[in-house]
Amino acid sequence: MGAPLLELRSLGKVFSVDFALEDISLCLESGEVNVLVGQNGSGKSALMKLICGQYVSDSGSLLLGGEEVGFPSIHDSRKAGIAYQQQDPQLYDNLSVAENVFFHHFTRRRFLPSTINPWRLKKECAELFERLGIAIDPAALIAKLGYTQRLLVMAAQTFVAPGARVVIFDEPTAGMTDPEREILFNMVGEIRGRGIGVFYISHKLDEIPMVGDRVTVIHKGRIAGSLGVAEADRDTLIRLMTGRTCSERYPRLKVERGPSILSVDHLQSGSVLKDVSFNLRRGEILGITGLMGSGRTRLANCLFGQIRPGGGSIRIEGAHATFSHPSEALARGVALIPEDREQNAVFNFQDIVQNMSLASLLRFKGDAGLDTFYMHELTDEYIRILGIIPGHPNDLMRSYSGGNQQKVVVARWLMSLCRIFIMDEPTRGVDAAARIDIYNAMNDLITKGASIILISSDVDEILGMCDRVLVLAGGRIACDLPRGEATKAQIIDFASA
């Protein structure tokens, strides 16, 4: 038997006094998909960045095709055949979809801009998208795309990566619905069929049997276990990830709902939202889902004042409430956890206290300025409630994993004491155990009289946590179903209609 395609031998790197990767030994075979799982901050992405040259290891060795290698940069690892799709889309907003998909072909072959044929590029991208089932215009600017569309463009870019021997997908389906995930899974299957090895990071444990051959659990910078997919049941994986079991996947509380607090009537926005009407009651968790491009995020932005609707009306407790700016929405008690945290929510070079308290500064106003002691005290409380790791209030946001950043963003709006919470993919990139902390925080909100609009591509999450389910399709609400009557098949059917 020959050498593994990629072998890690006792790799290690110290990142801080709180965290290090230690003694990581792992093999990846040709044509194998190894799914990496673990809690937020466990070291999954950090390990992949060691492999691709974004970080340099302190100890151990890396072998590619049986030969020891070392990559001082991502560019060097890419030349050696390692393609890395990072967790948050790394695309060029001023370039077209087609230019982004084939970008690394240009840099690899040292094309001059004047020698690129835009018509041919668009044609090749259109043919690729038709084969893969991706419904995105190759000529569209990346700046015009939504988060899920960007993920599919990133996946297509990785799919055609020139000279790839090892492909790394880091949370590639976060924010995707089932049809979009199916497109991604087909890409992974075709990549595997070429004999390329794949590392696939995911917090969605149901994806493991759909895409993987082996699953490796990382816990606190060490490998807690590596087993075949057939042995990897959910309870075993959560125990390896956390050292405990989670008996309740969706801990939904039954709370008596009050009168309508938000009314949306015949809302319109561009060509995306054509006629959207619904009500939200006090103490209710209302689920909204739909396929890519259905207008889920557009609706959230209209309700929060980031986009002014083209028609229709919004009322809060009967009073007109069409906002021209998010500050007006906040003043009326409306909060938004945005879908794309990297673009719209994270302040990388500010600390956790500043990131978390940003929307609640009036709450900390004292006689001599801000009450920083109370700010730190409350930050510590939310760090504990949401299990944010490592959880030092003075840590810079940029030093945290994507999932822990997401939990800080969630805490920011929980701290705001608003009455209506619009949560657009609040558990994106959050591990299975930590999702329970967010769900419990949602339960706490509704017991205190708040109301929640949960926008999610995860139909199981919608069914597990929501009192009612709305499906967006064709710019309209395709169905409005009570929790007890809604099924996954129904929702997918309405979304695809």
Secondary structure, 3 states (H helix, E strand, C coil): CCCCCEEEEEEEEECCCCCEEEEEEEEECCCCEEEEECCCCCCHHHHHHHHCCCCCCCEEEEEECCEEECCCCHHHHHHCCEEEECCCCCCCCCCEHHHHHCHHHHHHHCCCHHHCCHHHHHHHHHHHHHHHCCCCCCCCEHHHCCHHHHHHHHHHHHHCCCCCCEEEEECCCCCCCHHHHHHHHHHHHHHHHCCCEEEEECCCHHHHHHHCCEEEEEECCEEEEEEEHHHCCHHHHHHHHHCCCCCCCCCCCCCCCCCEEEEEEEEEECCCEEEEEEEEECCCEEEEEECCCCCHHHHHHHHCCCCCCCEEEEEECCEECCCCCHHHHHHCCEEEECCCHHHHCCCCCCEHHHHHHHHHHHHHEECCEECHHHHHHHHHHHHHHHCCCCCCCCCEHHHCCHHHHHHHHHHHHHCCCCCEEEEECCCCCCCHHHHHHHHHHHHHHHHCCCEEEEECCCHHHHHHHCCEEEEEECCEEEEEEECCCCCHHHHHHHHHC
